[in-house]
Amino acid sequence: MIINNTINTNINITTLEDMPKLKVFVDNSNIKVNFSKIAKELGKDRKTVKKYYYSFKKTKTRNKPSKYDEFYDTITIIMI
């Protein structure tokens, strides 16, 4: 039995969001990831790079009203 397998080795990591692409490639091969080198190239901390490598998704922020919104008119009157 002959198995032909083509592997795309041209993976460009330009942002932290590209890290899961690298994980898929590394899982299918026998390569060890150097998080320190990737972190240096991206200008990020190696722990942050490792976190994104393991498919970390940034949560969206909530649009929560400020505690001071109800006092905004009073504060502006006092400051003038």
Backbone hydrogen bonds, N-H to C=O, Kabsch-Sander energy under -0.5 kcal/mol:
donor,donor_aa,acceptor,acceptor_aa,energy
4,N,2,I,-0.5
5,N,3,I,-0.6
9,T,7,I,-0.7
11,I,9,T,-1.4
12,N,10,N,-0.6
13,I,11,I,-0.6
14,T,12,N,-0.8
18,D,15,T,-1.3
19,M,16,L,-1.5
21,K,18,D,-1.0
22,L,18,D,-1.0
23,K,19,M,-1.8
24,V,20,P,-1.8
25,F,21,K,-1.5
26,V,22,L,-2.7
27,D,23,K,-2.6
28,N,24,V,-1.0
29,S,26,V,-1.2
31,I,26,V,-0.6
31,I,29,S,-0.5
35,F,33,V,-0.9
38,I,34,N,-1.9
39,A,35,F,-2.6
40,K,36,S,-2.1
41,E,37,K,-2.0
42,L,38,I,-2.2
43,G,39,A,-1.5
44,K,39,A,-2.1
49,V,45,D,-2.0
50,K,46,R,-2.2
51,K,47,K,-2.0
52,Y,48,T,-2.1
53,Y,49,V,-1.9
54,Y,50,K,-1.5
55,S,52,Y,-1.4
56,F,51,K,-0.8
64,K,62,R,-1.3
69,D,66,S,-0.9
71,F,68,Y,-1.0
72,Y,69,D,-1.2
75,I,71,F,-2.4
76,T,72,Y,-2.4
77,I,73,D,-1.8
78,I,74,T,-2.1
79,M,75,I,-2.2
80,I,76,T,-1.0
